[in-house]
Amino acid sequence: MQIVRWIIGVAVFIALLVLSMQNSEPAHLRFFNVISFDAPLIFVVLVAFAIGVALGMLAGAIKVARLKRQLNRLRREHRVHAGAPGPHGAVPGTAPASGPGFERSYRDDG
């Protein structure tokens, strides 16, 4: 898996290198007629790409944080309810040979 990651990384690097060499002409950028500047086109493309990656990672981090909070809440609830015995007073599965598949069958062997 590590080799695949390196191959993909090298391929992306080469693709970005070729893209930057072919798009070196200047681009004029204006932000609401307040700020304007000239920058190479590849710089503009790479900044837009970096902003997109950052926003994607932020969205992923928010989802991971939400799922961690939910998991911790469920673990707390499980710990609270795990120690309580069942409604009949016995904890399920503690008696010898209890549970599914251990039902008694009354048949006549004779």
C-alpha atoms as one frame of an Amber mdcrd trajectory, in Angstrom:
protein
   0.000   0.000   0.000   2.907   2.314   0.712   4.222   1.799  -2.826   0.848
   2.721  -4.317   0.817   5.919  -2.253   4.293   6.855  -3.511   3.350   6.129
  -7.132   0.244   8.308  -6.862   2.238  11.086  -5.164   4.899  11.071  -7.886
   2.233  11.065 -10.612   0.443  14.058  -9.047   3.759  15.900  -8.651   4.694
  15.333 -12.301   1.224  16.367 -13.465   1.417  19.598 -11.434   4.935  20.289
 -12.703   3.816  19.940 -16.336   0.732  22.057 -15.614   2.841  24.813 -14.079
   5.286  24.866 -16.996   2.480  25.172 -19.551   0.490  27.847 -17.676   3.048
  30.456 -16.731   1.364  33.442 -18.411   0.177  36.192 -16.064  -3.442  36.475
 -14.982  -5.009  39.707 -13.746  -7.130  39.214 -10.619  -9.588  41.714  -9.145
 -11.492  41.298  -5.886 -14.615  43.487  -5.937 -12.655  46.343  -7.564 -10.878
  46.887  -4.247  -7.724  44.829  -4.712  -6.193  43.809  -7.995  -2.919  42.115
  -8.817  -1.174  40.105 -11.486  -0.064  36.546 -10.767   0.964  33.565 -12.864
  -2.014  31.455 -13.877  -0.587  28.344 -12.224  -0.365  30.198  -8.922  -4.058
  31.034  -9.159  -4.936  27.415 -10.021  -2.806  26.000  -7.191  -4.243  28.432
  -4.638  -7.786  27.478  -5.701  -6.829  23.782  -5.437  -5.289  24.284  -1.980
  -8.384  26.130  -0.754 -10.579  23.287  -2.043  -8.428  20.668  -0.310  -8.489
  22.658   2.932 -12.280  23.007   2.832 -12.656  19.283   2.119 -10.406  18.394
   5.038 -12.327  20.784   7.294 -15.620  19.147   6.327 -14.108  15.712   7.012
 -12.733  16.829  10.376 -16.130  18.205  11.393 -17.798  14.900  10.509 -15.151
  12.892  12.391 -15.581  15.087  15.474 -19.358  14.639  15.361 -19.019  10.868
  15.021 -16.523  10.721  17.918 -18.939  12.632  20.150 -21.738  10.245  19.172
 -19.542   7.200  19.818 -18.485   8.493  23.245 -22.127   9.167  24.147 -23.124
   5.639  23.114 -20.204   4.149  25.085 -21.267   6.092  28.196 -24.851   4.871
  27.807 -23.629   1.299  27.310 -21.490   1.467  30.476 -24.429   2.745  32.517
 -26.829   0.074  31.256 -24.341  -2.827  31.118 -24.087  -3.211  34.896 -27.838
  -3.350  35.475 -29.364  -6.849  35.588 -32.283  -7.838  33.377 -35.880  -7.370
  34.501 -36.098 -10.902  35.949 -32.983 -10.441  38.070 -30.560 -12.645  36.117
 -27.903 -11.353  33.830 -28.321 -13.068  30.445 -25.711 -15.639  29.526 -24.283
 -16.195  33.003 -25.867 -19.587  33.722 -24.033 -22.655  32.393 -25.264 -23.795
  28.986 -27.623 -20.887  28.565 -28.430 -18.962  25.462 -29.469 -19.802  21.938
 -28.954 -23.430  20.983 -29.029 -24.754  24.549 -32.797 -25.231  24.865 -33.893
 -28.457  26.489 -35.634 -30.933  24.279 -37.870 -33.554  25.849 -37.862 -36.531
  23.528 -38.249 -40.169  24.163 -35.052 -42.106  23.412 -36.540 -45.471  24.280
